[in-house]
Amino acid sequence: MLSSLAIGTLVSSSSFPQIVETIANLHYGAATIALAKFYIAFPFTYHLCNGVRHLAWDLGKGFELDTLNKSGYAVVGLATILALVASVI
């Protein structure tokens, strides 16, 4: 979806400020906008957190099964928290 939005913005004859103004004139509620921002931010924060996890693996740490499970849950939890913070800013 994000790729479609980006391609649509590139081929649109409108400028970015006009697109932002059009979205603002639709009068979406704050909750809807925050949810959309979370939807966009979560893949980026997940990729960032999982990248740090992979860096630890490159150092040879965290390969025990219980550590793998805990770090996986930590990545999802931390990515969710970071995306929530990013969506309310």
Secondary structure, 3 states (H helix, E strand, C coil): CHHHHHHHHHHCCCCHHHHHHHHHHCCCCHHHHHHHHHHHHHHHHHHHHHHHHHHHHHCCCCCCHHHHHHHHHHHHHHHHHHHHHHHHC
